[in-house]
Amino acid sequence: MDYRSFFDLANILLVVLDNKGRVAMINPKGCDILGHPETMIIGQKWFETFLPSVDRKKTLAVFKKLMKGALEPVAIFKNRIIAKGGKNRMILWHNTYLKDRNGKIRYTYSAGADITELKNQ
């Protein structure tokens, strides 16, 4: 099985952001949670497009720390995202970064579990 098959089969939101915070990859479950097709998500600025303004500053700070290597990979983080129709979903993230062959951090890789229903119980 290649990595893309695993990426596509995962039942959690998987998203890869480039060093400018644009969506480089997203899996089908992520598209389902956001309520948009992949073609409408890839290339979008994640923080401006899919995060409510109240969470943007704090979440962007975590992203910047990850991109600098100043935050341990697989850090646990929780924030809201905006799905289609303006619906807020609460996501519990595990974040890491991906380096190029020269060891420079180029992307963040995040796995997010939608905990909206758990939060509302």
MMTF fields as JSON, N, C-alpha, C and O atoms, coordinates in Angstrom:
{
  "mmtfVersion": "1.0.0",
  "mmtfProducer": "UNKNOWN",
  "numBonds": 483,
  "numAtoms": 484,
  "numGroups": 121,
  "numChains": 1,
  "numModels": 1,
  "chainsPerModel": [1],
  "groupsPerChain": [121],
  "chainIdList": ["A"],
  "bondAtomList": [4, 2, 8, 6, 12, 10, 16, 14, 20, 18, 24, 22, 28, 26, 32, 30, 36, 34, 40, 38, 44, 42, 48, 46, 52, 50, 56, 54, 60, 58, 64, 62, 68, 66, 72, 70, 76, 74, 80, 78, 84, 82, 88, 86, 92, 90, 96, 94, 100, 98, 104, 102, 108, 106, 112, 110, 116, 114, 120, 118, 124, 122, 128, 126, 132, 130, 136, 134, 140, 138, 144, 142, 148, 146, 152, 150, 156, 154, 160, 158, 164, 162, 168, 166, 172, 170, 176, 174, 180, 178, 184, 182, 188, 186, 192, 190, 196, 194, 200, 198, 204, 202, 208, 206, 212, 210, 216, 214, 220, 218, 224, 222, 228, 226, 232, 230, 236, 234, 240, 238, 244, 242, 248, 246, 252, 250, 256, 254, 260, 258, 264, 262, 268, 266, 272, 270, 276, 274, 280, 278, 284, 282, 288, 286, 292, 290, 296, 294, 300, 298, 304, 302, 308, 306, 312, 310, 316, 314, 320, 318, 324, 322, 328, 326, 332, 330, 336, 334, 340, 338, 344, 342, 348, 346, 352, 350, 356, 354, 360, 358, 364, 362, 368, 366, 372, 370, 376, 374, 380, 378, 384, 382, 388, 386, 392, 390, 396, 394, 400, 398, 404, 402, 408, 406, 412, 410, 416, 414, 420, 418, 424, 422, 428, 426, 432, 430, 436, 434, 440, 438, 444, 442, 448, 446, 452, 450, 456, 454, 460, 458, 464, 462, 468, 466, 472, 470, 476, 474, 480, 478],
  "bondOrderList": [1, 1, 1, 1, 1, 1, 1, 1, 1, 1, 1, 1, 1, 1, 1, 1, 1, 1, 1, 1, 1, 1, 1, 1, 1, 1, 1, 1, 1, 1, 1, 1, 1, 1, 1, 1, 1, 1, 1, 1, 1, 1, 1, 1, 1, 1, 1, 1, 1, 1, 1, 1, 1, 1, 1, 1, 1, 1, 1, 1, 1, 1, 1, 1, 1, 1, 1, 1, 1, 1, 1, 1, 1, 1, 1, 1, 1, 1, 1, 1, 1, 1, 1, 1, 1, 1, 1, 1, 1, 1, 1, 1, 1, 1, 1, 1, 1, 1, 1, 1, 1, 1, 1, 1, 1, 1, 1, 1, 1, 1, 1, 1, 1, 1, 1, 1, 1, 1, 1, 1],
  "groupList": [{"groupName": "MET", "atomNameList": ["N", "CA", "C", "O"], "elementList": ["N", "C", "C", "O"], "formalChargeList": [0, 0, 0, 0], "bondAtomList": [1, 0, 2, 1, 3, 2], "bondOrderList": [1, 1, 2], "singleLetterCode": "M", "chemCompType": "L-PEPTIDE LINKING"}, {"groupName": "ASP", "atomNameList": ["N", "CA", "C", "O"], "elementList": ["N", "C", "C", "O"], "formalChargeList": [0, 0, 0, 0], "bondAtomList": [1, 0, 2, 1, 3, 2], "bondOrderList": [1, 1, 2], "singleLetterCode": "D", "chemCompType": "L-PEPTIDE LINKING"}, {"groupName": "TYR", "atomNameList": ["N", "CA", "C", "O"], "elementList": ["N", "C", "C", "O"], "formalChargeList": [0, 0, 0, 0], "bondAtomList": [1, 0, 2, 1, 3, 2], "bondOrderList": [1, 1, 2], "singleLetterCode": "Y", "chemCompType": "L-PEPTIDE LINKING"}, {"groupName": "ARG", "atomNameList": ["N", "CA", "C", "O"], "elementList": ["N", "C", "C", "O"], "formalChargeList": [0, 0, 0, 0], "bondAtomList": [1, 0, 2, 1, 3, 2], "bondOrderList": [1, 1, 2], "singleLetterCode": "R", "chemCompType": "L-PEPTIDE LINKING"}, {"groupName": "SER", "atomNameList": ["N", "CA", "C", "O"], "elementList": ["N", "C", "C", "O"], "formalChargeList": [0, 0, 0, 0], "bondAtomList": [1, 0, 2, 1, 3, 2], "bondOrderList": [1, 1, 2], "singleLetterCode": "S", "chemCompType": "L-PEPTIDE LINKING"}, {"groupName": "PHE", "atomNameList": ["N", "CA", "C", "O"], "elementList": ["N", "C", "C", "O"], "formalChargeList": [0, 0, 0, 0], "bondAtomList": [1, 0, 2, 1, 3, 2], "bondOrderList": [1, 1, 2], "singleLetterCode": "F", "chemCompType": "L-PEPTIDE LINKING"}, {"groupName": "LEU", "atomNameList": ["N", "CA", "C", "O"], "elementList": ["N", "C", "C", "O"], "formalChargeList": [0, 0, 0, 0], "bondAtomList": [1, 0, 2, 1, 3, 2], "bondOrderList": [1, 1, 2], "singleLetterCode": "L", "chemCompType": "L-PEPTIDE LINKING"}, {"groupName": "ALA", "atomNameList": ["N", "CA", "C", "O"], "elementList": ["N", "C", "C", "O"], "formalChargeList": [0, 0, 0, 0], "bondAtomList": [1, 0, 2, 1, 3, 2], "bondOrderList": [1, 1, 2], "singleLetterCode": "A", "chemCompType": "L-PEPTIDE LINKING"}, {"groupName": "ASN", "atomNameList": ["N", "CA", "C", "O"], "elementList": ["N", "C", "C", "O"], "formalChargeList": [0, 0, 0, 0], "bondAtomList": [1, 0, 2, 1, 3, 2], "bondOrderList": [1, 1, 2], "singleLetterCode": "N", "chemCompType": "L-PEPTIDE LINKING"}, {"groupName": "ILE", "atomNameList": ["N", "CA", "C", "O"], "elementList": ["N", "C", "C", "O"], "formalChargeList": [0, 0, 0, 0], "bondAtomList": [1, 0, 2, 1, 3, 2], "bondOrderList": [1, 1, 2], "singleLetterCode": "I", "chemCompType": "L-PEPTIDE LINKING"}, {"groupName": "VAL", "atomNameList": ["N", "CA", "C", "O"], "elementList": ["N", "C", "C", "O"], "formalChargeList": [0, 0, 0, 0], "bondAtomList": [1, 0, 2, 1, 3, 2], "bondOrderList": [1, 1, 2], "singleLetterCode": "V", "chemCompType": "L-PEPTIDE LINKING"}, {"groupName": "LYS", "atomNameList": ["N", "CA", "C", "O"], "elementList": ["N", "C", "C", "O"], "formalChargeList": [0, 0, 0, 0], "bondAtomList": [1, 0, 2, 1, 3, 2], "bondOrderList": [1, 1, 2], "singleLetterCode": "K", "chemCompType": "L-PEPTIDE LINKING"}, {"groupName": "GLY", "atomNameList": ["N", "CA", "C", "O"], "elementList": ["N", "C", "C", "O"], "formalChargeList": [0, 0, 0, 0], "bondAtomList": [1, 0, 2, 1, 3, 2], "bondOrderList": [1, 1, 2], "singleLetterCode": "G", "chemCompType": "PEPTIDE LINKING"}, {"groupName": "PRO", "atomNameList": ["N", "CA", "C", "O"], "elementList": ["N", "C", "C", "O"], "formalChargeList": [0, 0, 0, 0], "bondAtomList": [1, 0, 2, 1, 3, 2], "bondOrderList": [1, 1, 2], "singleLetterCode": "P", "chemCompType": "L-PEPTIDE LINKING"}, {"groupName": "CYS", "atomNameList": ["N", "CA", "C", "O"], "elementList": ["N", "C", "C", "O"], "formalChargeList": [0, 0, 0, 0], "bondAtomList": [1, 0, 2, 1, 3, 2], "bondOrderList": [1, 1, 2], "singleLetterCode": "C", "chemCompType": "L-PEPTIDE LINKING"}, {"groupName": "HIS", "atomNameList": ["N", "CA", "C", "O"], "elementList": ["N", "C", "C", "O"], "formalChargeList": [0, 0, 0, 0], "bondAtomList": [1, 0, 2, 1, 3, 2], "bondOrderList": [1, 1, 2], "singleLetterCode": "H", "chemCompType": "L-PEPTIDE LINKING"}, {"groupName": "GLU", "atomNameList": ["N", "CA", "C", "O"], "elementList": ["N", "C", "C", "O"], "formalChargeList": [0, 0, 0, 0], "bondAtomList": [1, 0, 2, 1, 3, 2], "bondOrderList": [1, 1, 2], "singleLetterCode": "E", "chemCompType": "L-PEPTIDE LINKING"}, {"groupName": "THR", "atomNameList": ["N", "CA", "C", "O"], "elementList": ["N", "C", "C", "O"], "formalChargeList": [0, 0, 0, 0], "bondAtomList": [1, 0, 2, 1, 3, 2], "bondOrderList": [1, 1, 2], "singleLetterCode": "T", "chemCompType": "L-PEPTIDE LINKING"}, {"groupName": "GLN", "atomNameList": ["N", "CA", "C", "O"], "elementList": ["N", "C", "C", "O"], "formalChargeList": [0, 0, 0, 0], "bondAtomList": [1, 0, 2, 1, 3, 2], "bondOrderList": [1, 1, 2], "singleLetterCode": "Q", "chemCompType": "L-PEPTIDE LINKING"}, {"groupName": "TRP", "atomNameList": ["N", "CA", "C", "O"], "elementList": ["N", "C", "C", "O"], "formalChargeList": [0, 0, 0, 0], "bondAtomList": [1, 0, 2, 1, 3, 2], "bondOrderList": [1, 1, 2], "singleLetterCode": "W", "chemCompType": "L-PEPTIDE LINKING"}],
  "groupTypeList": [0, 1, 2, 3, 4, 5, 5, 1, 6, 7, 8, 9, 6, 6, 10, 10, 6, 1, 8, 11, 12, 3, 10, 7, 0, 9, 8, 13, 11, 12, 14, 1, 9, 6, 12, 15, 13, 16, 17, 0, 9, 9, 12, 18, 11, 19, 5, 16, 17, 5, 6, 13, 4, 10, 1, 3, 11, 11, 17, 6, 7, 10, 5, 11, 11, 6, 0, 11, 12, 7, 6, 16, 13, 10, 7, 9, 5, 11, 8, 3, 9, 9, 7, 11, 12, 12, 11, 8, 3, 0, 9, 6, 19, 15, 8, 17, 2, 6, 11, 1, 3, 8, 12, 11, 9, 3, 2, 17, 2, 4, 7, 12, 7, 1, 9, 17, 16, 6, 11, 8, 18],
  "groupIdList": [1, 2, 3, 4, 5, 6, 7, 8, 9, 10, 11, 12, 13, 14, 15, 16, 17, 18, 19, 20, 21, 22, 23, 24, 25, 26, 27, 28, 29, 30, 31, 32, 33, 34, 35, 36, 37, 38, 39, 40, 41, 42, 43, 44, 45, 46, 47, 48, 49, 50, 51, 52, 53, 54, 55, 56, 57, 58, 59, 60, 61, 62, 63, 64, 65, 66, 67, 68, 69, 70, 71, 72, 73, 74, 75, 76, 77, 78, 79, 80, 81, 82, 83, 84, 85, 86, 87, 88, 89, 90, 91, 92, 93, 94, 95, 96, 97, 98, 99, 100, 101, 102, 103, 104, 105, 106, 107, 108, 109, 110, 111, 112, 113, 114, 115, 116, 117, 118, 119, 120, 121],
  "secStructList": [7, 7, 2, 2, 2, 2, 2, 2, 2, 7, 1, 1, 3, 3, 3, 3, 3, 3, 6, 6, 1, 5, 3, 3, 3, 3, 7, 2, 2, 2, 2, 2, 2, 2, 6, 1, 7, 2, 2, 2, 2, 6, 6, 1, 5, 2, 2, 2, 2, 2, 1, 7, 2, 2, 2, 2, 2, 2, 2, 2, 2, 2, 2, 2, 2, 2, 2, 2, 6, 7, 1, 7, 6, 6, 3, 3, 3, 3, 3, 3, 3, 3, 7, 4, 4, 4, 7, 3, 3, 3, 3, 3, 3, 3, 3, 3, 3, 3, 3, 7, 6, 6, 1, 7, 3, 3, 3, 3, 3, 3, 3, 3, 3, 3, 7, 2, 2, 2, 2, 6, 7],
  "xCoordList": [0.852, 0.0, 0.895, 1.821, 0.629, 1.413, 0.83, -0.276, 1.574, 1.148, -0.176, -0.982, -0.416, -1.645, -2.876, -3.922, -2.756, -3.869, -4.194, -5.363, -3.168, -3.366, -3.983, -4.914, -3.461, -3.947, -5.436, -6.212, -5.828, -7.209, -8.157, -9.342, -7.653, -8.499, -8.702, -9.636, -7.844, -7.922, -9.284, -9.827, -9.826, -11.144, -11.058, -11.937, -9.991, -9.823, -9.392, -8.962, -9.5, -9.088, -7.567, -6.909, -7.007, -5.574, -5.349, -5.94, -4.489, -4.227, -2.743, -2.116, -2.205, -0.82, -0.856, -1.495, -0.153, -0.063, 1.357, 2.314, 1.498, 2.832, 3.316, 2.61, 4.514, 5.098, 4.397, 4.716, 3.464, 2.664, 1.259, 0.428, 0.993, -0.304, -1.372, -2.56, -0.963, -1.924, -2.07, -1.114, -3.27, -3.535, -2.839, -3.126, -1.918, -1.206, -1.871, -1.894, -2.409, -3.106, -4.182, -4.038, -5.26, -6.297, -6.915, -7.037, -7.297, -7.875, -9.399, -9.992, -10.03, -11.485, -12.271, -13.279, -11.82, -12.526, -12.466, -13.443, -11.327, -11.213, -12.179, -12.786, -12.319, -13.278, -14.696, -15.508, -14.991, -16.323, -16.599, -17.674, -15.64, -15.82, -16.015, -16.879, -15.212, -15.333, -16.548, -17.045, -17.03, -18.196, -17.896, -18.794, -16.646, -16.229, -15.443, -14.788, -15.499, -14.662, -13.185, -12.866, -12.314, -10.874, -10.462, -9.602, -11.062, -10.697, -10.973, -10.357, -11.891, -12.182, -11.34, -11.374, -10.588, -9.794, -8.309, -7.648, -7.784, -6.356, -5.997, -6.682, -4.907, -4.429, -5.012, -4.516, -6.062, -6.674, -5.787, -5.071, -5.845, -5.146, -5.954, -7.064, -5.391, -6.099, -6.64, -7.821, -5.8, -6.172, -7.24, -8.151, -7.13, -8.096, -9.412, -10.468, -9.353, -10.536, -11.31, -12.541, -10.615, -11.279, -11.234, -11.653, -10.74, -10.727, -11.526, -11.408, -12.345, -13.039, -12.018, -10.987, -12.3, -11.339, -10.932, -9.805, -11.812, -11.511, -10.376, -9.669, -10.191, -9.15, -7.918, -6.903, -7.99, -6.955, -5.581, -4.593, -5.498, -4.207, -3.465, -2.28, -4.169, -3.564, -3.118, -2.03, -3.955, -3.644, -2.5, -1.636, -2.484, -1.403, -0.072, 0.968, -0.091, 1.131, 1.699, 2.915, 0.837, 1.277, 1.885, 2.94, 1.228, 1.746, 3.145, 4.05, 3.318, 4.621, 5.701, 6.837, 5.361, 6.325, 6.704, 7.875, 5.723, 6.012, 6.934, 7.896, 6.653, 7.461, 8.897, 9.811, 9.1, 10.449, 11.134, 12.327, 10.39, 10.951, 11.02, 11.719, 10.296, 10.333, 9.277, 9.151, 8.521, 7.48, 7.657, 7.899, 7.537, 7.685, 6.658, 5.481, 7.086, 6.104, 5.108, 5.384, 3.97, 2.885, 2.323, 1.804, 2.435, 1.817, 0.302, -0.229, -0.377, -1.838, -2.39, -1.933, -3.375, -3.942, -5.415, -5.796, -6.235, -7.667, -8.115, -7.772, -8.888, -9.481, -10.68, -10.897, -11.448, -12.608, -12.175, -11.187, -12.935, -12.805, -14.19, -15.205, -14.21, -15.479, -15.769, -15.013, -16.858, -17.297, -18.273, -18.643, -18.671, -19.618, -20.866, -21.345, -21.365, -22.546, -22.233, -23.147, -20.935, -20.541, -20.61, -20.506, -20.786, -20.873, -19.5, -18.53, -19.424, -18.183, -18.086, -19.054, -16.912, -16.608, -15.396, -14.463, -15.387, -14.241, -13.342, -13.796, -12.062, -11.108, -9.982, -9.438, -9.64, -8.488, -7.364, -7.484, -6.276, -5.189, -3.958, -3.654, -3.279, -1.913, -1.113, -1.403, -0.123, 0.617, 2.079, 2.674, 2.633, 4.058, 4.481, 3.665, 5.731, 6.202, 6.925, 7.369, 7.031, 7.71, 8.887, 8.746, 10.058, 11.275, 11.612, 11.239, 12.333, 12.825, 14.134, 14.561, 14.75, 15.988, 17.134, 18.069, 17.07, 18.13, 17.845, 18.613, 16.751, 16.417, 15.63, 15.369, 15.245, 14.466, 12.985, 12.474, 12.305, 10.871, 10.12, 10.27, 9.302, 8.565, 7.053, 6.333, 6.574, 5.133, 4.793, 5.631, 3.56, 3.023, 2.067, 1.393, 2.032, 1.139, 0.293, 0.818, -1.015, -1.904, -2.995, -3.605, -3.228, -4.299, -5.305, -4.966, -6.542, -7.55, -8.769, -9.34, -9.155, -10.37, -11.484, -11.317, -12.606, -13.756, -14.418, -15.027, -14.29, -14.826, -16.054, -16.442, -16.651, -17.792, -18.905, -19.418, -19.277, -20.36, -19.998, -20.853, -18.754, -18.32, -18.391, -18.805, -17.981, -17.987, -19.406, -19.611, -20.381, -21.762, -22.52, -23.687, -21.892, -22.586, -22.523, -23.05],
  "yCoordList": [-1.178, 0.0, 1.238, 1.331, 2.176, 3.401, 4.411, 4.225, 5.464, 6.445, 7.105, 7.403, 7.339, 8.024, 7.17, 7.702, 5.838, 4.95, 5.044, 5.121, 5.038, 5.153, 6.509, 6.601, 7.541, 8.904, 8.992, 9.595, 8.386, 8.442, 7.582, 7.897, 6.499, 5.585, 6.002, 5.537, 6.865, 7.256, 7.869, 8.634, 7.526, 8.004, 9.213, 9.437, 9.985, 11.255, 12.287, 11.928, 13.542, 14.621, 14.64, 14.783, 14.497, 14.624, 15.784, 15.836, 16.716, 17.883, 18.229, 18.179, 18.581, 19.022, 20.475, 20.823, 21.331, 22.751, 23.086, 22.596, 23.923, 24.36, 25.448, 25.814, 25.956, 26.92, 28.276, 29.124, 28.492, 29.726, 29.491, 30.399, 28.282, 27.974, 27.616, 27.631, 27.291, 26.872, 25.356, 24.637, 24.88, 23.443, 22.804, 23.14, 21.875, 21.148, 19.801, 19.339, 19.177, 17.89, 17.817, 18.379, 17.117, 16.817, 15.488, 15.186, 14.713, 13.406, 13.506, 14.527, 12.441, 12.466, 12.74, 13.446, 12.191, 12.45, 13.935, 14.496, 14.573, 16.01, 16.794, 17.764, 16.367, 17.016, 16.835, 17.759, 15.634, 15.375, 16.286, 16.877, 16.4, 17.226, 18.693, 19.375, 19.174, 20.569, 20.793, 21.915, 19.729, 19.848, 20.413, 20.917, 20.336, 20.862, 19.803, 18.964, 19.831, 18.909, 19.325, 20.486, 18.368, 18.619, 19.786, 20.582, 19.889, 20.951, 22.352, 23.32, 22.47, 23.774, 24.045, 25.146, 23.036, 23.171, 23.351, 24.207, 22.547, 22.604, 24.019, 24.614, 24.537, 25.876, 26.989, 28.115, 26.697, 27.725, 28.033, 27.162, 29.26, 29.648, 29.085, 29.539, 28.104, 27.36, 28.276, 28.206, 29.119, 29.91, 30.956, 31.182, 31.585, 32.607, 32.01, 32.619, 30.825, 30.237, 29.317, 29.32, 28.531, 27.466, 27.614, 26.703, 28.731, 28.95, 30.193, 31.218, 30.117, 31.327, 32.335, 31.949, 33.593, 34.631, 34.531, 34.886, 34.061, 33.97, 32.966, 33.116, 31.966, 30.953, 31.183, 30.513, 32.104, 32.245, 32.599, 31.958, 33.597, 34.075, 32.973, 32.731, 32.322, 31.271, 30.086, 29.545, 29.688, 28.545, 28.873, 28.03, 30.069, 30.491, 30.525, 30.207, 30.901, 30.911, 29.494, 29.308, 28.51, 27.115, 26.689, 26.055, 27.033, 26.706, 27.29, 26.595, 28.545, 29.201, 28.534, 28.389, 28.128, 27.423, 26.085, 25.705, 25.373, 24.096, 24.318, 23.572, 25.33, 25.587, 25.97, 25.738, 26.552, 26.917, 25.758, 25.833, 24.689, 23.58, 23.892, 23.209, 24.925, 25.369, 24.699, 25.017, 23.781, 23.069, 21.589, 21.195, 20.785, 19.344, 18.811, 19.162, 17.977, 17.336, 16.519, 16.137, 16.256, 15.488, 16.208, 15.578, 17.532, 18.317, 18.21, 18.216, 18.116, 18.036, 19.453, 20.248, 19.744, 21.087, 20.961, 20.056, 21.857, 21.82, 23.19, 24.214, 23.203, 24.448, 24.152, 23.021, 25.199, 25.082, 25.272, 25.947, 24.663, 24.935, 25.308, 24.998, 25.975, 26.375, 25.436, 25.38, 24.71, 23.82, 24.574, 25.716, 23.92, 24.501, 25.006, 24.367, 26.115, 26.699, 27.452, 27.859, 27.651, 28.385, 27.603, 28.177, 26.279, 25.441, 25.272, 24.955, 25.484, 25.264, 23.81, 23.232, 23.223, 21.868, 21.975, 22.718, 21.248, 21.239, 20.062, 18.92, 20.356, 19.345, 19.229, 20.232, 17.987, 17.691, 17.243, 16.218, 18.004, 17.808, 17.161, 17.359, 16.398, 15.947, 16.493, 16.169, 17.305, 18.011, 17.609, 17.325, 17.589, 17.395, 18.16, 18.839, 18.056, 18.731, 17.737, 16.678, 18.107, 17.287, 18.086, 19.252, 17.436, 18.093, 17.631, 16.538, 18.501, 18.098, 17.32, 17.068, 16.953, 16.139, 16.856, 16.217, 18.179, 18.961, 19.234, 19.932, 18.688, 18.862, 20.117, 20.404, 20.872, 22.096, 21.74, 20.952, 22.323, 22.089, 22.788, 23.993, 22.013, 22.542, 22.509, 23.328, 21.558, 21.355, 20.986, 20.472, 21.257, 20.659, 19.561, 19.66, 18.526, 17.389, 17.265, 17.088, 17.356, 17.355, 16.312, 16.169, 15.59, 14.606, 15.115, 15.35, 15.283, 15.868, 14.986, 14.485, 14.805, 14.066, 15.057, 15.97, 14.879, 15.75, 15.341, 14.276, 16.2, 15.894, 16.756, 16.888, 17.328, 18.229, 17.542, 18.112, 16.338, 15.638, 15.293, 15.371, 14.914, 14.609, 15.847, 15.783, 16.984, 18.241, 18.658, 19.286, 18.305, 18.705, 17.762, 18.012, 16.694, 15.732, 16.169, 15.485],
  "zCoordList": [0.0, 0.0, 0.0, 0.805, -0.884, -0.904, 0.092, 0.6, 0.361, 1.355, 0.98, 1.862, -0.309, -0.72, -0.416, -0.043, -0.575, -0.246, 1.237, 1.615, 2.078, 3.52, 3.852, 4.653, 3.237, 3.435, 3.101, 3.843, 1.978, 1.519, 2.352, 2.454, 2.95, 3.718, 5.172, 5.825, 5.676, 7.085, 7.395, 6.598, 8.554, 8.958, 9.882, 10.714, 9.726, 10.427, 9.399, 8.303, 9.734, 8.849, 8.788, 9.819, 7.607, 7.393, 6.44, 5.362, 6.842, 5.997, 6.061, 7.119, 4.901, 4.781, 4.343, 3.35, 5.105, 4.775, 4.363, 4.962, 3.335, 2.945, 3.908, 4.848, 3.666, 4.605, 4.614, 5.447, 3.718, 3.718, 4.269, 4.255, 4.753, 5.339, 4.33, 4.652, 3.1, 2.071, 2.099, 2.386, 1.799, 1.801, 0.598, -0.551, 0.882, -0.166, -0.443, -1.584, 0.599, 0.472, 1.542, 2.628, 1.222, 2.21, 1.805, 0.618, 2.779, 2.467, 2.314, 2.66, 1.793, 1.604, 2.893, 2.859, 4.027, 5.294, 5.638, 6.132, 5.38, 5.612, 4.747, 5.199, 3.493, 2.596, 3.119, 3.068, 3.626, 4.197, 5.391, 5.487, 6.291, 7.486, 7.1, 7.652, 6.154, 5.715, 4.823, 4.72, 4.175, 3.319, 1.944, 1.27, 1.523, 0.224, -0.527, 0.092, -1.861, -2.633, -2.549, -2.295, -2.763, -2.703, -3.599, -3.223, -4.768, -5.709, -5.166, -5.613, -4.209, -3.607, -2.356, -1.807, -1.912, -0.692, -1.004, -0.415, -1.93, -2.269, -2.729, -3.561, -2.168, -2.513, -1.671, -1.71, -0.904, -0.057, 1.153, 1.648, 1.609, 2.84, 4.007, 4.283, 4.681, 5.728, 6.816, 7.158, 7.349, 8.524, 8.199, 8.995, 7.044, 6.661, 6.177, 6.343, 5.583, 4.957, 5.889, 5.873, 6.7, 7.446, 8.962, 9.676, 9.467, 10.912, 11.27, 10.598, 12.328, 12.784, 13.311, 13.862, 13.146, 13.535, 14.998, 15.341, 15.864, 17.289, 17.569, 18.565, 16.726, 16.922, 16.05, 16.235, 15.12, 14.095, 14.653, 14.296, 15.515, 16.013, 16.789, 16.56, 17.693, 18.519, 17.652, 17.85, 16.699, 15.847, 14.897, 14.658, 14.362, 13.48, 14.23, 13.653, 15.494, 16.3, 16.452, 16.4, 16.636, 16.721, 15.387, 15.361, 14.281, 12.952, 12.753, 12.29, 13.097, 12.921, 13.765, 13.313, 14.982, 15.833, 15.218, 15.223, 14.692, 14.023, 12.829, 12.645, 12.019, 10.824, 11.173, 10.381, 12.348, 12.791, 13.513, 13.807, 13.801, 14.564, 16.045, 16.792, 16.479, 17.865, 18.728, 19.911, 18.154, 18.888, 18.597, 17.456, 19.619, 19.43, 18.447, 18.527, 17.531, 16.645, 17.447, 18.585, 16.867, 17.464, 18.691, 19.613, 18.686, 19.746, 19.608, 18.497, 20.719, 20.718, 20.841, 21.662, 20.014, 19.952, 19.581, 18.839, 20.089, 19.81, 19.316, 19.907, 18.22, 17.743, 16.86, 16.425, 16.61, 15.725, 14.275, 13.986, 13.375, 11.957, 11.444, 12.067, 10.305, 9.699, 8.532, 7.562, 8.638, 7.569, 6.666, 6.938, 5.608, 4.651, 5.386, 6.323, 4.966, 5.59, 6.863, 7.58, 7.167, 8.365, 9.654, 10.738, 9.549, 10.757, 11.382, 10.694, 12.692, 13.432, 13.859, 14.354, 13.667, 14.115, 15.029, 14.722, 16.149, 17.057, 16.682, 16.607, 16.446, 16.001, 17.016, 17.478, 17.356, 18.207, 17.279, 16.607, 17.24, 16.283, 16.916, 18.092, 16.105, 16.362, 15.188, 14.036, 15.465, 14.417, 14.399, 15.438, 13.231, 13.058, 11.818, 11.195, 11.463, 10.259, 9.373, 9.817, 8.113, 7.119, 6.577, 6.207, 6.535, 6.057, 4.65, 4.224, 3.936, 2.625, 2.8, 3.927, 1.718, 1.763, 2.448, 2.93, 2.496, 3.134, 4.608, 5.27, 5.121, 6.532, 6.844, 8.012, 5.823, 6.046, 6.145, 5.349, 7.12, 7.302, 6.178, 5.973, 5.443, 4.295, 4.485, 3.915, 5.29, 5.436, 6.874, 7.615, 7.251, 8.472, 8.036, 7.011, 8.834, 8.597, 9.849, 10.948, 9.683, 10.834, 10.685, 9.625, 11.768, 11.839, 12.854, 14.014, 12.412, 13.285, 13.459, 12.49, 14.706, 15.033, 15.324, 16.133, 14.674, 14.89, 16.209, 16.306, 17.217, 18.541, 18.854, 20.015, 17.838, 18.018, 18.814, 19.777, 18.425, 19.104, 20.541, 21.423, 20.794, 22.169, 23.04, 24.198, 22.473, 23.196, 23.586, 24.625, 22.75, 22.998, 23.925, 24.227, 24.378, 25.266, 26.698, 27.576]
}
